[in-house]
């Protein structure tokens, strides 16, 4: 068994550890400290449960808790109220009380919905994240953002709600489809680009190792991404300011996802392409040099992510970006790159945004 | 215009004022400090909007904000996801951003749903409570409990989320139907019974003035009830301990509401009758003297509240109480009265609970 790393997310009374390492799902002692009551509900999906459900149930068995499993349909298209309500139905049918602990076993969709269910069930119960995709290990399990989609916008309904712990088992990443791995690398690349030039260089140098799922490379990428995100979140838990930089690539990316219909492109794919567009806009507004933008595009392409946006029409893109959560009074806020490790949040002239759309679709 | 009283709910960075007085809905300067962004959404219902909607919109007009009104159907039966989603639909259609402020204009159902919508919309926006029933002025606008019902349990889905301010206009109570007034008095009586023997005596002495909507009596009842509840909530925001005493009468009461179907009895009516039952159980378990119990029953009856519970069958009552949010591992927790101003939280032998049910149905 390889060594385990732990990143602590410093949020005062809501602080929690992220454990990163191989074969962590089977380790009873990682779960034990975070389960206070007599019952546990594992929330997972129809793809992940057959792969890791039994391992998790075996790890929990020695604790002598009542364990229920709620199996949701797989995919972003199901990240809605109807699916969320299946969790509530199961909890109430099983008479899960306020001391119950939910365990999210799956990717970002399972994590976001389980976290939101935990935030709302009886006005708040404990939950543990066991992210099983690279994307959710580096991104959605850090920071307490939970929620569901609304037909008029992604993640529009949700809560800031922190888990008791995150258990990121690197071993499960070997079974990820290539598209899912690339989608996770998009957030790794984003984290380096916005906050740590040295880490960005490391990603450029190690992109092939990451592409072939090298465990040591992945463990470092997850650890460093979590550290960076944890420090940003600790400084700004509820996204009042600094935290918005984590949305680099997301303004364009969310428009791609919403415009195509959720689930058509993976979130990470949309963010990958969204970073190319945000980089282009950064250059167009004189914030970033062309060579840096090219390095950004190159590493995104090397991670096998799309760098050309789907055709939706410029008006539709702009319309979709106006309902972005960062928009204020209808004005779109863009996170622009000024150099690797540094960003600027600003509105942009309509012509520049349209030029970026024209150049990248 | 009569004097205005302000009760401050001390919750650190989530502290907020409760303004209590006549004709407050029309006072622009009470709203102005709590509206930061460029848009406001009034959430109300089809009964309240024709009565007070225009007055509130006139008060907001000088602020120059974009004001939207969302009119929900009236009644506890509509306190569900479908109705909540109408708020989200309206906010997204109007492109309400993160700086938007929701104003709940109505009773407890409107307040609970608007508060929960504010807690969840874009992971949290500001809201102001303008409670228009006695019940919501003394109870549901203080303490940050928000939520909706689930077919398997009342208020099972929700959040602790504090408003920016509560504006309790005593003037609106004159138009309340008698049943609604009595339902509010149930919570006033509860507050005195559990926390302040002197206030309980005041209620006994002034019950006729309260019944005929005497403004001075109502203003004092609302102020003292809010003060007491505010001090309990400040000590225990998330109901870890002390705050549970506010549920006196609610364990039986929730079972009555759920058993009959939400909306059949008003919440306050169920709590009134629930206090009679909790008082009976307190005597049966040797916690309370018979004379005090009789005083409790007498004042509940004098407030024109039901003192006999509906026939549901003892098994059904017990079943319903086991899904109460206070239950732990299937064991029902009762809040018992030991004397006026003092309570005890405990489980109870099945025979005693059944005897109470038999004696009060």
Interface residues (C-beta under 8 A of the other chain):
Chain A: X37 X38 X39 X81 X85 X88 X89 X92 X93 X95 X97 X98 X99 X119 X120 X121 X122 X123 X124 X145 X146 X147 X150 X152 X153 X155 X156 X157 X158 X159 X160 X238 X239 X322 X323 X325 X326 X327 X328 X329 X330
Chain B: X37 X38 X39 X81 X85 X88 X89 X92 X93 X95 X97 X98 X99 X119 X120 X121 X122 X123 X124 X145 X146 X147 X150 X152 X153 X155 X156 X157 X158 X159 X160 X238 X239 X322 X323 X325 X326 X327 X328 X329 X330
